Amino acid sequence: MRLSRRDLLKGAAVAGAATALAAEAEAREPVPGRPDALGMLFDSTLCVGCRACQTACKAANDLPADAVAAGGGVYDAPSDLNATTKNVIKSFGDGGARHQYMKQQCMHCVDPSCVSVCMMGALHKEGEGKRLLDFEQKNGSGVVLYDKGLCVGCRYCQIGCAFNVPKFEWNDALPRIVKCELCRHRGDPRKTGPLAVANPACCEVCPRGAIVFGRREELLAKARARLAGDPGRYNPRIFGETDGGGTQVLYLTAAGVSFQDLGLPSLPEESSAHFSETVSHAPYLHGVTPVALYAAMAFVISRNKKKEGEGQ
C-alpha cells in the first residue's frame, strides 16, 4: 500500500492536533500559596545575633559544630550554610544604628525551583512527593522536604535555588543534600493538624522572639500588623510575600535598610520555576513543534518519492 502525500499530511495534522491538546492540558500554571502552609517570620530589628538558634538547630538535627573560623572561635563559625549547618546568623553593617543580623535557612518557597529541577522528586513539597509517608499525607503543609532514597546527586537544586541554600556532603561516602526542613522530624506522626507539628528548634530558643513559627497567612497578618503599628521602625515591605512567587519564610527589616543589604536577592514576582517551565513547555503548546516536525517529515518523504519517480 502506497502512502500519498495527502494521507501523510492528514496524519500529520491529526497527530499535531492530538499533541497540542495534550500539551495544552499540561501548560504551566502559577502555583498558589497553600492555606495550610507553614513557615517562619524573622524580624531583623529584634535579632541581637546571639546565635542560640544555630546551636539549637545543630542539637535538634544531630549536626557537629563547625571548624574554628580563621582568626576566631567556634562562635564565629560558620560564615555561611554548609553540609553541617542548616541555619546561620549573618551580620551586616558597621556596628552602628543600622547594624542588622540576618537569619538564613531554606525559604520553603511557594513554587520552589529546587523542586522544579529535581528530576527524581527527591525534593518535594510536603504532601506532594512521589513516596508519601502517612505523616506527610495528613500534614501537607508545603514544607520542602528531601528524600535521600530518590536523590541521584545531580545537584541541580544547588544551581536552581535563588537563595543558595541546598548544600552537598562532599566529604561523605554516601552524600546527600542538606537543608532546613523546619524540624519536621520533631512532629508527632500519631496526630494530625496543628498538634502534629512541633516548633522548629530555632524558634523555641530565640530570647527576643525574632523568629516566629506558624501558618503563612497568620505570619503575613502579624507582619502587616507590625508595619502598621510602628511604621517608622520598619522597611514598609515584607520580603517573601510575593518575591520569587512567594516564600513561606518571611522577613521584616529596619527602616532605611533594604533586603538586599541583608543578602537577600532582588526577585520578580514570578517564580523562577514558573518562568523556566513555561519557556520549556512553550514550543509544545498548540502543537507548534510536533506540527512543524511532521510537516518537515512530509516534505522530505514527498521530495524523496518524487526523486525516485524521476529516476525510474
Sequence and secondary structure as in RCSB ss.txt:
>XXXX:A:sequence
MRLSRRDLLKGAAVAGAATALAAEAEAREPVPGRPDALGMLFDSTLCVGCRACQTACKAANDLPADAVAAGGGVY
DAPSDLNATTKNVIKSFGDGGARHQYMKQQCMHCVDPSCVSVCMMGALHKEGEGKRLLDFEQKNGSGVVLYDKGL
CVGCRYCQIGCAFNVPKFEWNDALPRIVKCELCRHRGDPRKTGPLAVANPACCEVCPRGAIVFGRREELLAKARA
RLAGDPGRYNPRIFGETDGGGTQVLYLTAAGVSFQDLGLPSLPEESSAHFSETVSHAPYLHGVTPVALYAAMAFV
ISRNKKKEGEGQ
>XXXX:A:secstr
    HHHHHHHHHHHHHHHHHHHHHT        TT EEEEEETTT     HHHHHHHHHTT       TTS GG
G  SS BTTBS EEEEESSSSTT EEEEES   BSS HHHHH TT  EEETT SSS  HHHHH     EEE GGG
  S  HHHHH TT   EE TT SS  EE   TTGGGS TT  GGGG    HHHHH TT  EEEEEHHHHHHHHHH
HHHH TTTB S  BTSSGGG BSEEEE BTT  TGGGT     SS HHHHHHHHHHGGGGGGHHHHHHHHHHHHH
HHHHHHHHHHH 
